[in-house]
């Protein structure tokens, strides 16, 4: 099955963002180690979300002349956003209800 050039371009872009987000999520987990690390899926979602939210917030608040999210500064901003999201994730897990023991 052959994809059109536009579809191939979009697929490549999506795969690059998934890879970038995975690296960001893994690095965030290394900066905030814990006894119960997030699952692989949670790290992936936190990393991808951080790599999207961080650069968008940076551009929205600071309005730089030129900024590329997949640059070293973009990586650092994505990592900071992922660390913040990981802290929120762990905070939510603290208040997760545990099943009551019977007997």
CORGIHU-V280101 format. One record per backbone hydrogen bond with DSSP energy under -0.5 kcal/mol. CO is the residue of the C=O (numbers start at 0). NH is the residue of the N-H. E is the energy in kcal/mol with one decimal. If there is no record, write none. Layout:
co=CO nh=NH e=E
co=CO nh=NH e=E
//
This chain:
co=3 nh=7 e=-2.6
co=4 nh=8 e=-2.1
co=5 nh=9 e=-2.3
co=6 nh=10 e=-2.5
co=7 nh=11 e=-2.4
co=8 nh=12 e=-2.2
co=9 nh=13 e=-2.5
co=10 nh=14 e=-2.4
co=11 nh=15 e=-2.3
co=12 nh=16 e=-2.2
co=13 nh=17 e=-2.2
co=14 nh=18 e=-2.3
co=15 nh=19 e=-2.9
co=16 nh=20 e=-2.7
co=17 nh=21 e=-2.1
co=18 nh=22 e=-2.1
co=19 nh=23 e=-2.3
co=20 nh=24 e=-2.7
co=21 nh=25 e=-2.4
co=22 nh=26 e=-2.5
co=23 nh=27 e=-2.4
co=24 nh=28 e=-1.9
co=25 nh=29 e=-1.5
co=26 nh=30 e=-1.9
co=27 nh=31 e=-1.5
co=29 nh=32 e=-0.5
co=34 nh=36 e=-0.6
co=38 nh=42 e=-2.6
co=39 nh=43 e=-2.2
co=40 nh=44 e=-2.6
co=41 nh=45 e=-2.8
co=42 nh=46 e=-2.6
co=43 nh=47 e=-2.6
co=44 nh=48 e=-2.6
co=45 nh=49 e=-2.6
co=46 nh=50 e=-2.3
co=47 nh=51 e=-0.8
co=48 nh=51 e=-0.7
co=48 nh=52 e=-3.4
co=49 nh=53 e=-2.0
co=51 nh=55 e=-1.4
co=52 nh=56 e=-2.7
co=53 nh=57 e=-2.4
co=54 nh=58 e=-2.5
co=55 nh=59 e=-2.4
co=56 nh=60 e=-2.7
co=57 nh=61 e=-2.4
co=57 nh=62 e=-0.5
co=58 nh=62 e=-1.2
co=67 nh=70 e=-1.2
co=70 nh=74 e=-2.7
co=71 nh=75 e=-2.2
co=72 nh=76 e=-2.4
co=73 nh=77 e=-2.5
co=74 nh=78 e=-2.6
co=75 nh=79 e=-2.3
co=76 nh=80 e=-2.3
co=77 nh=81 e=-2.5
co=78 nh=82 e=-2.4
co=79 nh=83 e=-2.1
co=80 nh=84 e=-2.4
co=81 nh=85 e=-2.4
co=82 nh=86 e=-2.3
co=83 nh=87 e=-2.1
co=84 nh=88 e=-2.5
co=85 nh=89 e=-2.4
co=86 nh=90 e=-2.2
co=87 nh=91 e=-2.4
co=88 nh=92 e=-1.9
co=89 nh=93 e=-1.3
co=90 nh=94 e=-0.8
co=91 nh=94 e=-0.8
co=92 nh=95 e=-1.1
//
